Amino acid sequence: MAVRTWASSAASGRRALLRRRLPRPPRFEAVLSEAALLRVVGGAATMAKQVGHLAEAGRLPHVSIR
């Protein structure tokens, strides 16, 4: 359980970093392979949540997801 808590905390920290206003957030660029998008992890609900998170993050002006 400790690993899951650590991973959740790390993910929350990354989200906060990308959404901060000051100091300016870092530029983030990601290139995803089709295989990464098709690999099922945790079922349909988890996958939908992950794709939604990518779409939301991709709308930020300093984030590029290709």
C-alpha angles and dihedrals in degrees: 000000000000091000091053091050091049092048092048091049091049092050091050090051092052092049091050091049092053093047100045120114102202127067091027112265117250121262108255124197125179132178112198124197120226088243090060091053093048097046106105114223120177100348136284097306092052092047092050090051092050094049089047090052091051091049092049093048091046090061091063110103094233096047125085121185118180 
